[in-house]
Amino acid sequence: MLFDIIYNYLNESLDLLWGYVSKPYKRTYWLYLLSSFIIALGVYIKSKPGSFKAYFFNKQQWFGPSAWVDYTMTFFNVLFKIIFIGPYLALSLYISVYFNEYLIELFGYSPLTLTKTQTLIAYTLALTIVQDIGTYVVHWAFHKIPLLWHFHKVHHGATHLTPLTQYRIHPIELIANNAKAIIIIGLVTGYMDYLSNYQISKLMFLGVNLFSFIFLFLGANLRHSHVRLSYPTWLEKIFISPFQHQIHHSDHPAHFNKNLGSKLAIWDWLFGTLLRSKEVGKIKFGIGQENKDFKSFWQNIYMPFKKLFSIFSTQL
């Protein structure tokens, strides 16, 4: 019986891992990886930083200790999500239903009924913007609140960035990110359901996001890479460029709390955390002297708890 349970969980994990390259809503979907490589090739041709092999197929980059932590953390988090988070993902649909009913009770039926086209456009815009500012707020909290920063160090402990560094996060942060997504998707979907008078099914609601497709197709995977792709200075006040996110991963303490946005740089601009590419020179990735505490898979799992226990024990 126990063997069957373990086998089923592993089988589901492998299916979900395969989905990372076969599902269009995943950042590491094969088409997005291909488009990112083509863009990176353009950056290489323009800048000529060294040999082609060293630039794209550096052994330390893809098979060094930092990369193996990326790979093992990704697999572990997939398994963790299936067991502990998956059963709660449907909560977003319940939230949408109850929020829609609450709006009807509070304001009556909406006097404005959007068409299907208007609903799709409005939903895509609303979900993109609200999700982005929600991501900024949660990310800001993981940097500014000391207790949460210890868990976020797992992500910043990467000394070489790969596309899978995106999934190199502690399970505690994984829970927070999914809770944020469940709440936001539920509220936005419920509100749009209210305005559209149930014209579009919830499944279609959840499957629509043109802006995400464009974002992912235009080199989102280069954010976790060594490819220095910047945008024009004026554009970096609106959208976070790949190099701006790499600055966020710099091991210089002055860069830790900069460029916290996901897609939009507007929130960083408004709240004073924006740093544009032209303001930064050469960078190294990591968290300085603390890199040594996050070199293995197990260190990344238990070290945040160990550091918190050490802090609390000294205060008692």
SULSUL-V348383 format. One record per residue. RES is the residue in one small letter. PHI is phi in radians with two decimals (* if undefined). OMEGA is omega in whole degrees, -180 to 180 (999 if undefined). D_LAST is the distance of its C-alpha to the last C-alpha in Angstrom with 1 decimal. Layout:
<<RES:PHI:OMEGA:D_LAST> <RES:PHI:OMEGA:D_LAST>>
This chain:
<<m:*:179:44.5> <l:-1.08:179:41.2> <f:-1.08:180:43.3> <d:-1.11:180:45.0> <i:-1.11:180:41.7> <i:-1.08:180:40.4> <y:-1.06:-179:43.8> <n:-1.14:179:44.0> <y:-1.13:179:40.6> <l:-1.14:180:41.6> <n:-1.12:177:45.0> <e:-1.11:180:43.5> <s:-1.11:179:41.2> <l:-1.13:177:44.2> <d:-1.10:-180:46.2> <l:-1.19:177:43.4> <l:-1.10:178:43.2> <w:-1.08:178:47.0> <g:-1.11:180:46.6> <y:-1.11:178:44.7> <v:-1.90:-176:48.0> <s:-1.95:-178:50.4> <k:-1.89:-177:49.1> <p:-1.09:-179:49.9> <y:-1.51:177:46.8> <k:-1.64:-178:44.6> <r:-1.08:-177:44.0> <t:-1.64:172:45.2> <y:-0.95:-172:48.4> <w:-0.97:-179:51.2> <l:-1.16:179:53.1> <y:-1.24:176:50.1> <l:-1.15:179:49.6> <l:-1.14:-180:53.3> <s:-1.12:178:53.4> <s:-1.13:179:50.4> <f:-1.11:180:52.2> <i:-1.11:178:55.3> <i:-1.12:179:53.5> <a:-1.08:178:51.7> <l:-1.10:177:55.2> <g:-1.11:178:56.4> <v:-1.11:180:53.6> <y:-1.12:-179:54.4> <i:-1.08:-178:58.1> <k:-1.27:-173:57.5> <s:-1.71:-179:55.0> <k:0.81:-175:56.2> <p:-1.39:-178:52.9> <g:2.75:-179:54.1> <s:-1.22:-180:55.7> <f:-1.05:-179:55.6> <k:-1.11:-178:54.1> <a:-1.16:-177:51.3> <y:-1.31:-174:50.5> <f:-1.75:-173:50.5> <f:-2.22:178:50.0> <n:-1.16:-176:47.6> <k:-1.07:-180:46.3> <q:-1.13:-179:42.8> <q:-1.13:-172:42.6> <w:-1.80:-177:43.4> <f:-2.27:177:42.5> <g:-1.34:-178:39.8> <p:-0.99:-179:36.2> <s:-1.12:-180:35.1> <a:-1.13:-180:38.0> <w:-1.16:174:37.2> <v:-1.14:176:33.7> <d:-0.97:-175:35.4> <y:-1.17:-177:37.8> <t:-1.22:178:35.4> <m:-1.15:178:32.8> <t:-1.07:-180:35.8> <f:-1.12:-179:37.0> <f:-1.07:-179:33.6> <n:-1.21:174:33.0> <v:-1.09:179:36.5> <l:-1.11:179:35.8> <f:-1.07:-179:32.4> <k:-1.16:179:34.3> <i:-1.10:-175:37.0> <i:-1.37:-168:34.8> <f:-1.86:-175:32.0> <i:-1.96:-177:33.5> <g:-0.83:-179:37.2> <p:-1.06:-176:37.6> <y:-1.82:-177:36.1> <l:-1.12:180:38.2> <a:-1.21:179:40.9> <l:-1.03:-180:38.7> <s:-1.08:179:40.1> <l:-1.21:177:43.5> <y:-1.13:179:42.3> <i:-1.08:-179:40.6> <s:-1.10:-180:43.9> <v:-1.13:-178:45.9> <y:-1.19:179:43.8> <f:-1.19:177:43.5> <n:-1.08:179:47.3> <e:-1.13:178:48.0> <y:-1.11:179:45.7> <l:-1.13:178:47.7> <i:-1.12:180:51.0> <e:-1.13:-176:49.9> <l:-1.41:-173:48.7> <f:-2.05:-173:51.6> <g:1.42:-180:54.2> <y:-1.17:-175:55.7> <s:-1.08:177:55.6> <p:-1.24:179:58.8> <l:-1.85:178:58.3> <t:-1.97:-179:58.8> <l:-1.30:172:58.2> <t:-1.31:179:60.6> <k:-1.06:-179:59.3> <t:-1.11:179:59.5> <q:-1.08:-180:57.8> <t:-1.12:-179:55.0> <l:-1.08:180:54.5> <i:-1.16:-178:54.4> <a:-1.13:-179:52.1> <y:-1.14:180:49.7> <t:-1.09:179:49.5> <l:-1.10:-177:48.8> <a:-1.11:-178:46.3> <l:-1.15:179:44.3> <t:-1.09:-176:44.3> <i:-1.23:-177:43.2> <v:-1.19:177:40.6> <q:-1.07:-176:39.1> <d:-1.19:179:39.0> <i:-1.23:175:37.2> <g:-1.11:177:34.8> <t:-1.11:178:34.1> <y:-1.06:-177:33.6> <v:-1.10:180:31.0> <v:-1.13:179:29.0> <h:-1.09:177:29.4> <w:-1.01:-179:28.3> <a:-1.10:-179:25.1> <f:-1.22:176:24.3> <h:-1.62:-171:24.8> <k:-1.60:180:23.2> <i:-1.62:-174:20.1> <p:-0.89:-179:17.5> <l:-1.04:-179:16.3> <l:-1.31:-180:20.0> <w:-1.04:179:21.1> <h:-1.08:178:19.4> <f:-1.39:-179:21.7> <h:-1.27:177:24.7> <k:-1.04:179:24.5> <v:-1.00:180:26.3> <h:-1.20:-177:29.3> <h:-1.43:179:29.2> <g:-1.30:179:28.9> <a:-1.21:179:32.6> <t:-1.65:171:34.6> <h:-2.34:-176:37.9> <l:-1.69:174:38.5> <t:-2.23:177:40.6> <p:-0.94:-180:41.5> <l:-1.41:173:39.0> <t:-1.06:176:36.1> <q:-0.93:-176:36.4> <y:-1.77:177:35.0> <r:-1.48:179:32.3> <i:-2.36:179:29.3> <h:-1.24:179:26.3> <p:-0.93:178:26.9> <i:-1.10:177:24.2> <e:-1.23:177:26.3> <l:-1.05:178:29.4> <i:-1.08:-179:28.3> <a:-1.08:-179:27.7> <n:-1.13:-180:31.0> <n:-1.27:176:33.0> <a:-1.09:177:31.5> <k:-1.05:-179:32.6> <a:-1.12:-180:36.1> <i:-1.05:-178:36.6> <i:-1.16:-177:36.0> <i:-1.16:179:38.1> <i:-1.06:180:40.9> <g:-1.08:-177:41.0> <l:-1.18:-179:41.2> <v:-1.16:180:43.7> <t:-1.12:179:45.8> <g:-1.10:180:46.0> <y:-1.17:180:47.0> <m:-1.22:175:49.7> <d:-1.06:179:50.9> <y:-1.10:-178:51.3> <l:-1.27:-175:53.4> <s:-1.67:179:55.5> <n:1.01:174:56.3> <y:1.08:-177:55.3> <q:-1.32:-176:57.8> <i:-2.24:-178:55.7> <s:-1.16:-179:53.8> <k:-1.09:-179:50.0> <l:-1.11:177:50.5> <m:-1.21:175:52.6> <f:-0.93:-173:50.1> <l:-1.23:-178:47.3> <g:-1.62:-173:49.7> <v:-1.78:168:50.7> <n:-2.96:-179:49.3> <l:-1.09:-178:51.8> <f:-1.11:177:49.5> <s:-1.11:179:47.1> <f:-1.06:-180:50.1> <i:-1.09:179:51.2> <f:-1.03:-178:47.8> <l:-1.25:-178:47.4> <f:-1.22:-176:51.0> <l:-1.58:168:50.9> <g:1.59:179:48.5> <a:-1.03:-179:45.0> <n:-1.19:179:44.3> <l:-1.32:177:44.8> <r:-1.10:175:41.5> <h:-1.84:179:39.8> <s:-2.83:178:42.3> <h:-1.74:-177:43.5> <v:-1.38:-174:46.5> <r:-1.47:179:46.4> <l:-1.82:179:48.0> <s:-1.90:173:47.9> <y:-1.86:172:49.5> <p:-0.94:-174:51.6> <t:-0.93:-178:49.4> <w:-1.16:-177:50.4> <l:-1.28:180:49.6> <e:-1.27:170:46.0> <k:-1.53:-177:45.3> <i:-1.96:-179:46.1> <f:-2.10:176:45.2> <i:-1.35:178:42.6> <s:-1.41:177:44.5> <p:-0.96:-179:43.5> <f:-1.20:176:42.9> <q:-1.06:178:40.7> <h:-1.26:176:38.4> <q:-1.13:175:38.6> <i:-1.04:178:37.5> <h:-1.05:179:34.4> <h:-1.58:179:33.7> <s:-1.05:179:34.3> <d:-1.44:176:31.8> <h:-1.39:-177:32.1> <p:-0.94:-179:29.0> <a:-1.18:-178:31.5> <h:-1.74:-174:32.7> <f:-1.01:-174:29.6> <n:-1.81:-180:29.7> <k:-1.94:177:33.5> <n:0.92:-177:36.0> <l:-1.47:-177:33.7> <g:-1.21:179:36.7> <s:-1.65:178:38.3> <k:-1.77:-174:42.0> <l:-1.65:176:42.4> <a:-1.61:-175:41.4> <i:-1.02:-177:42.1> <w:-1.17:176:38.5> <d:-1.11:180:37.4> <w:-1.12:-178:40.3> <l:-1.18:-173:39.5> <f:-1.82:172:35.8> <g:1.34:180:36.2> <t:-1.97:-177:34.8> <l:-1.45:174:38.3> <l:-2.38:-176:39.3> <r:-1.60:-172:42.9> <s:-1.02:-175:44.3> <k:-1.15:-177:46.5> <e:-1.55:-174:43.4> <v:-2.27:178:42.0> <g:-1.69:-179:43.5> <k:-1.27:-179:42.6> <i:-2.30:170:39.2> <k:-2.10:-177:37.2> <f:-1.69:176:35.0> <g:2.26:-180:31.3> <i:-2.24:174:28.0> <g:1.15:-176:28.8> <q:-1.09:-178:26.8> <e:-1.38:178:24.7> <n:-0.95:-176:27.8> <k:-1.11:-179:27.4> <d:-1.50:-176:24.3> <f:-2.32:-175:26.5> <k:-1.58:-178:29.8> <s:-2.12:179:30.1> <f:-1.01:-175:30.0> <w:-1.17:176:27.1> <q:-1.05:-179:25.0> <n:-1.20:179:25.5> <i:-1.42:-171:24.5> <y:-1.70:-174:21.2> <m:-1.03:178:20.1> <p:-1.02:179:18.6> <f:-1.18:-180:16.4> <k:-1.10:-179:15.5> <k:-1.18:178:14.6> <l:-1.17:178:12.5> <f:-1.08:179:10.6> <s:-1.11:-180:10.3> <i:-1.16:-178:9.0> <f:-1.16:-179:6.4> <s:-1.19:179:5.3> <t:-1.32:-180:5.6> <q:-1.49:-178:3.8> <l:-1.45:999:0.0>>
